[in-house]
Amino acid sequence: MTTLHTMYHFDYPLFLIRSAVVIALGLSAIAAFHGATL
């Protein structure tokens, strides 16, 4: 149980960084698509 707890707390910042990167990539892709269409 403690190993799972520490693993979760160790992986949480990495999960936040990964989600932020995915959101940034999605926004840049949308911006590029709008730039190509306009």
N, CA, C, O and CB atoms as a CASP TS submission, in Angstrom:
PFRMAT TS
TARGET T0000
AUTHOR 0000-0000-0000
METHOD Language model
MODEL 1
PARENT N/A
ATOM      1  N   MET     1       0.833  -1.200   0.000  1.00  0.00           N
ATOM      2  CA  MET     1       0.000   0.000   0.000  1.00  0.00           C
ATOM      3  C   MET     1       0.872   1.255   0.000  1.00  0.00           C
ATOM      4  O   MET     1       0.584   2.222  -0.706  1.00  0.00           O
ATOM      5  CB  MET     1      -0.945   0.003   1.219  1.00  0.00           C
ATOM      6  N   THR     2       1.945   1.229   0.803  1.00  0.00           N
ATOM      7  CA  THR     2       2.815   2.404   0.865  1.00  0.00           C
ATOM      8  C   THR     2       3.554   2.612  -0.453  1.00  0.00           C
ATOM      9  O   THR     2       3.802   3.748  -0.857  1.00  0.00           O
ATOM     10  CB  THR     2       3.820   2.264   2.014  1.00  0.00           C
ATOM     11  N   THR     3       3.905   1.515  -1.125  1.00  0.00           N
ATOM     12  CA  THR     3       4.609   1.641  -2.403  1.00  0.00           C
ATOM     13  C   THR     3       3.695   2.274  -3.443  1.00  0.00           C
ATOM     14  O   THR     3       4.127   3.116  -4.230  1.00  0.00           O
ATOM     15  CB  THR     3       5.108   0.263  -2.893  1.00  0.00           C
ATOM     16  N   LEU     4       2.424   1.864  -3.441  1.00  0.00           N
ATOM     17  CA  LEU     4       1.460   2.445  -4.370  1.00  0.00           C
ATOM     18  C   LEU     4       1.265   3.929  -4.067  1.00  0.00           C
ATOM     19  O   LEU     4       1.155   4.748  -4.979  1.00  0.00           O
ATOM     20  CB  LEU     4       0.112   1.698  -4.293  1.00  0.00           C
ATOM     21  N   HIS     5       1.224   4.266  -2.769  1.00  0.00           N
ATOM     22  CA  HIS     5       1.041   5.657  -2.358  1.00  0.00           C
ATOM     23  C   HIS     5       2.216   6.516  -2.830  1.00  0.00           C
ATOM     24  O   HIS     5       2.015   7.596  -3.385  1.00  0.00           O
ATOM     25  CB  HIS     5       0.889   5.751  -0.825  1.00  0.00           C
ATOM     26  N   THR     6       3.435   6.037  -2.610  1.00  0.00           N
ATOM     27  CA  THR     6       4.615   6.797  -3.021  1.00  0.00           C
ATOM     28  C   THR     6       4.717   6.854  -4.540  1.00  0.00           C
ATOM     29  O   THR     6       5.129   7.871  -5.100  1.00  0.00           O
ATOM     30  CB  THR     6       5.889   6.177  -2.426  1.00  0.00           C
ATOM     31  N   MET     7       4.345   5.769  -5.206  1.00  0.00           N
ATOM     32  CA  MET     7       4.374   5.766  -6.669  1.00  0.00           C
ATOM     33  C   MET     7       3.392   6.797  -7.216  1.00  0.00           C
ATOM     34  O   MET     7       3.701   7.501  -8.178  1.00  0.00           O
ATOM     35  CB  MET     7       4.043   4.363  -7.219  1.00  0.00           C
ATOM     36  N   TYR     8       2.206   6.887  -6.604  1.00  0.00           N
ATOM     37  CA  TYR     8       1.201   7.855  -7.053  1.00  0.00           C
ATOM     38  C   TYR     8       1.707   9.283  -6.856  1.00  0.00           C
ATOM     39  O   TYR     8       1.560  10.131  -7.736  1.00  0.00           O
ATOM     40  CB  TYR     8      -0.127   7.650  -6.294  1.00  0.00           C
ATOM     41  N   HIS     9       2.304   9.539  -5.689  1.00  0.00           N
ATOM     42  CA  HIS     9       2.793  10.883  -5.419  1.00  0.00           C
ATOM     43  C   HIS     9       4.019  11.211  -6.265  1.00  0.00           C
ATOM     44  O   HIS     9       4.259  12.379  -6.573  1.00  0.00           O
ATOM     45  CB  HIS     9       3.121  11.037  -3.942  1.00  0.00           C
ATOM     46  N   PHE    10       4.790  10.210  -6.641  1.00  0.00           N
ATOM     47  CA  PHE    10       5.950  10.444  -7.504  1.00  0.00           C
ATOM     48  C   PHE    10       5.498  10.687  -8.938  1.00  0.00           C
ATOM     49  O   PHE    10       6.118  11.469  -9.660  1.00  0.00           O
ATOM     50  CB  PHE    10       6.927   9.247  -7.446  1.00  0.00           C
ATOM     51  N   ASP    11       4.416  10.020  -9.360  1.00  0.00           N
ATOM     52  CA  ASP    11       3.960  10.109 -10.737  1.00  0.00           C
ATOM     53  C   ASP    11       3.051  11.308 -10.967  1.00  0.00           C
ATOM     54  O   ASP    11       2.810  11.683 -12.115  1.00  0.00           O
ATOM     55  CB  ASP    11       3.243   8.842 -11.124  1.00  0.00           C
ATOM     56  N   TYR    12       2.533  11.924  -9.887  1.00  0.00           N
ATOM     57  CA  TYR    12       1.562  13.006 -10.045  1.00  0.00           C
ATOM     58  C   TYR    12       2.135  14.222 -10.778  1.00  0.00           C
ATOM     59  O   TYR    12       1.494  14.698 -11.715  1.00  0.00           O
ATOM     60  CB  TYR    12       1.051  13.430  -8.690  1.00  0.00           C
ATOM     61  N   PRO    13       3.315  14.757 -10.401  1.00  0.00           N
ATOM     62  CA  PRO    13       3.874  15.890 -11.152  1.00  0.00           C
ATOM     63  C   PRO    13       4.139  15.528 -12.608  1.00  0.00           C
ATOM     64  O   PRO    13       3.928  16.346 -13.504  1.00  0.00           O
ATOM     65  CB  PRO    13       5.169  16.371 -10.499  1.00  0.00           C
ATOM     66  N   LEU    14       4.601  14.304 -12.841  1.00  0.00           N
ATOM     67  CA  LEU    14       4.847  13.866 -14.211  1.00  0.00           C
ATOM     68  C   LEU    14       3.544  13.846 -14.994  1.00  0.00           C
ATOM     69  O   LEU    14       3.520  14.210 -16.170  1.00  0.00           O
ATOM     70  CB  LEU    14       5.509  12.476 -14.231  1.00  0.00           C
ATOM     71  N   PHE    15       2.456  13.424 -14.351  1.00  0.00           N
ATOM     72  CA  PHE    15       1.142  13.406 -14.995  1.00  0.00           C
ATOM     73  C   PHE    15       0.686  14.824 -15.320  1.00  0.00           C
ATOM     74  O   PHE    15       0.122  15.063 -16.388  1.00  0.00           O
ATOM     75  CB  PHE    15       0.106  12.708 -14.093  1.00  0.00           C
ATOM     76  N   LEU    16       0.925  15.767 -14.409  1.00  0.00           N
ATOM     77  CA  LEU    16       0.542  17.156 -14.654  1.00  0.00           C
ATOM     78  C   LEU    16       1.326  17.729 -15.822  1.00  0.00           C
ATOM     79  O   LEU    16       0.761  18.413 -16.675  1.00  0.00           O
ATOM     80  CB  LEU    16       0.764  18.007 -13.399  1.00  0.00           C
ATOM     81  N   ILE    17       2.636  17.451 -15.865  1.00  0.00           N
ATOM     82  CA  ILE    17       3.477  17.944 -16.955  1.00  0.00           C
ATOM     83  C   ILE    17       3.024  17.345 -18.278  1.00  0.00           C
ATOM     84  O   ILE    17       2.953  18.041 -19.291  1.00  0.00           O
ATOM     85  CB  ILE    17       4.962  17.611 -16.694  1.00  0.00           C
ATOM     86  N   ARG    18       2.713  16.036 -18.267  1.00  0.00           N
ATOM     87  CA  ARG    18       2.295  15.363 -19.496  1.00  0.00           C
ATOM     88  C   ARG    18       0.981  15.950 -20.008  1.00  0.00           C
ATOM     89  O   ARG    18       0.833  16.180 -21.208  1.00  0.00           O
ATOM     90  CB  ARG    18       2.147  13.847 -19.260  1.00  0.00           C
ATOM     91  N   SER    19       0.020  16.195 -19.103  1.00  0.00           N
ATOM     92  CA  SER    19      -1.262  16.752 -19.523  1.00  0.00           C
ATOM     93  C   SER    19      -1.082  18.180 -20.043  1.00  0.00           C
ATOM     94  O   SER    19      -1.746  18.576 -21.000  1.00  0.00           O
ATOM     95  CB  SER    19      -2.267  16.729 -18.355  1.00  0.00           C
ATOM     96  N   ALA    20      -0.188  18.954 -19.418  1.00  0.00           N
ATOM     97  CA  ALA    20       0.063  20.314 -19.881  1.00  0.00           C
ATOM     98  C   ALA    20       0.680  20.300 -21.272  1.00  0.00           C
ATOM     99  O   ALA    20       0.337  21.131 -22.112  1.00  0.00           O
ATOM    100  CB  ALA    20       0.978  21.059 -18.900  1.00  0.00           C
ATOM    101  N   VAL    21       1.590  19.359 -21.522  1.00  0.00           N
ATOM    102  CA  VAL    21       2.220  19.241 -22.840  1.00  0.00           C
ATOM    103  C   VAL    21       1.181  18.855 -23.887  1.00  0.00           C
ATOM    104  O   VAL    21       1.190  19.384 -24.998  1.00  0.00           O
ATOM    105  CB  VAL    21       3.364  18.200 -22.809  1.00  0.00           C
ATOM    106  N   VAL    22       0.286  17.933 -23.533  1.00  0.00           N
ATOM    107  CA  VAL    22      -0.759  17.511 -24.470  1.00  0.00           C
ATOM    108  C   VAL    22      -1.681  18.679 -24.802  1.00  0.00           C
ATOM    109  O   VAL    22      -2.061  18.856 -25.959  1.00  0.00           O
ATOM    110  CB  VAL    22      -1.574  16.340 -23.886  1.00  0.00           C
ATOM    111  N   ILE    23      -2.043  19.476 -23.799  1.00  0.00           N
ATOM    112  CA  ILE    23      -2.914  20.631 -24.023  1.00  0.00           C
ATOM    113  C   ILE    23      -2.207  21.661 -24.904  1.00  0.00           C
ATOM    114  O   ILE    23      -2.821  22.227 -25.809  1.00  0.00           O
ATOM    115  CB  ILE    23      -3.334  21.269 -22.676  1.00  0.00           C
ATOM    116  N   ALA    24      -0.923  21.906 -24.646  1.00  0.00           N
ATOM    117  CA  ALA    24      -0.170  22.873 -25.444  1.00  0.00           C
ATOM    118  C   ALA    24      -0.057  22.407 -26.894  1.00  0.00           C
ATOM    119  O   ALA    24      -0.192  23.208 -27.819  1.00  0.00           O
ATOM    120  CB  ALA    24       1.230  23.090 -24.845  1.00  0.00           C
ATOM    121  N   LEU    25       0.192  21.110 -27.089  1.00  0.00           N
ATOM    122  CA  LEU    25       0.283  20.578 -28.448  1.00  0.00           C
ATOM    123  C   LEU    25      -1.058  20.697 -29.158  1.00  0.00           C
ATOM    124  O   LEU    25      -1.107  21.038 -30.340  1.00  0.00           O
ATOM    125  CB  LEU    25       0.745  19.112 -28.426  1.00  0.00           C
ATOM    126  N   GLY    26      -2.137  20.420 -28.452  1.00  0.00           N
ATOM    127  CA  GLY    26      -3.471  20.526 -29.045  1.00  0.00           C
ATOM    128  C   GLY    26      -3.780  21.964 -29.441  1.00  0.00           C
ATOM    129  O   GLY    26      -4.320  22.210 -30.520  1.00  0.00           O
ATOM    130  N   LEU    27      -3.442  22.914 -28.573  1.00  0.00           N
ATOM    131  CA  LEU    27      -3.708  24.316 -28.875  1.00  0.00           C
ATOM    132  C   LEU    27      -2.870  24.791 -30.054  1.00  0.00           C
ATOM    133  O   LEU    27      -3.369  25.526 -30.906  1.00  0.00           O
ATOM    134  CB  LEU    27      -3.432  25.186 -27.650  1.00  0.00           C
ATOM    135  N   SER    28      -1.611  24.386 -30.117  1.00  0.00           N
ATOM    136  CA  SER    28      -0.754  24.794 -31.231  1.00  0.00           C
ATOM    137  C   SER    28      -1.241  24.169 -32.533  1.00  0.00           C
ATOM    138  O   SER    28      -1.164  24.797 -33.589  1.00  0.00           O
ATOM    139  CB  SER    28       0.710  24.396 -30.963  1.00  0.00           C
ATOM    140  N   ALA    29      -1.745  22.929 -32.465  1.00  0.00           N
ATOM    141  CA  ALA    29      -2.273  22.278 -33.661  1.00  0.00           C
ATOM    142  C   ALA    29      -3.523  23.004 -34.140  1.00  0.00           C
ATOM    143  O   ALA    29      -3.707  23.193 -35.343  1.00  0.00           O
ATOM    144  CB  ALA    29      -2.585  20.791 -33.384  1.00  0.00           C
ATOM    145  N   ILE    30      -4.384  23.412 -33.211  1.00  0.00           N
ATOM    146  CA  ILE    30      -5.598  24.154 -33.576  1.00  0.00           C
ATOM    147  C   ILE    30      -5.223  25.508 -34.174  1.00  0.00           C
ATOM    148  O   ILE    30      -5.820  25.940 -35.160  1.00  0.00           O
ATOM    149  CB  ILE    30      -6.520  24.347 -32.340  1.00  0.00           C
ATOM    150  N   ALA    31      -4.235  26.178 -33.579  1.00  0.00           N
ATOM    151  CA  ALA    31      -3.802  27.479 -34.090  1.00  0.00           C
ATOM    152  C   ALA    31      -3.212  27.335 -35.485  1.00  0.00           C
ATOM    153  O   ALA    31      -3.471  28.168 -36.353  1.00  0.00           O
ATOM    154  CB  ALA    31      -2.775  28.120 -33.143  1.00  0.00           C
ATOM    155  N   ALA    32      -2.421  26.288 -35.712  1.00  0.00           N
ATOM    156  CA  ALA    32      -1.833  26.059 -37.030  1.00  0.00           C
ATOM    157  C   ALA    32      -2.929  25.753 -38.046  1.00  0.00           C
ATOM    158  O   ALA    32      -2.858  26.200 -39.190  1.00  0.00           O
ATOM    159  CB  ALA    32      -0.807  24.904 -36.979  1.00  0.00           C
ATOM    160  N   PHE    33      -3.943  24.993 -37.631  1.00  0.00           N
ATOM    161  CA  PHE    33      -5.047  24.659 -38.536  1.00  0.00           C
ATOM    162  C   PHE    33      -5.825  25.919 -38.909  1.00  0.00           C
ATOM    163  O   PHE    33      -6.200  26.094 -40.069  1.00  0.00           O
ATOM    164  CB  PHE    33      -5.991  23.618 -37.885  1.00  0.00           C
ATOM    165  N   HIS    34      -6.071  26.800 -37.934  1.00  0.00           N
ATOM    166  CA  HIS    34      -6.774  28.045 -38.213  1.00  0.00           C
ATOM    167  C   HIS    34      -5.933  28.946 -39.108  1.00  0.00           C
ATOM    168  O   HIS    34      -6.462  29.627 -39.987  1.00  0.00           O
ATOM    169  CB  HIS    34      -7.125  28.769 -36.908  1.00  0.00           C
ATOM    170  N   GLY    35      -4.621  28.947 -38.882  1.00  0.00           N
ATOM    171  CA  GLY    35      -3.739  29.761 -39.718  1.00  0.00           C
ATOM    172  C   GLY    35      -3.722  29.258 -41.151  1.00  0.00           C
ATOM    173  O   GLY    35      -3.607  30.053 -42.085  1.00  0.00           O
ATOM    174  N   ALA    36      -3.834  27.942 -41.337  1.00  0.00           N
ATOM    175  CA  ALA    36      -3.813  27.368 -42.681  1.00  0.00           C
ATOM    176  C   ALA    36      -5.130  27.637 -43.395  1.00  0.00           C
ATOM    177  O   ALA    36      -5.145  27.856 -44.607  1.00  0.00           O
ATOM    178  CB  ALA    36      -3.537  25.857 -42.621  1.00  0.00           C
ATOM    179  N   THR    37      -6.239  27.622 -42.655  1.00  0.00           N
ATOM    180  CA  THR    37      -7.541  27.808 -43.291  1.00  0.00           C
ATOM    181  C   THR    37      -7.812  29.271 -43.589  1.00  0.00           C
ATOM    182  O   THR    37      -8.444  29.594 -44.595  1.00  0.00           O
ATOM    183  CB  THR    37      -8.645  27.248 -42.410  1.00  0.00           C
ATOM    184  N   LEU    38      -7.333  30.171 -42.714  1.00  0.00           N
ATOM    185  CA  LEU    38      -7.620  31.592 -42.920  1.00  0.00           C
ATOM    186  C   LEU    38      -6.707  32.219 -43.966  1.00  0.00           C
ATOM    187  O   LEU    38      -6.824  33.411 -44.253  1.00  0.00           O
ATOM    188  CB  LEU    38      -7.485  32.344 -41.611  1.00  0.00           C
TER
END
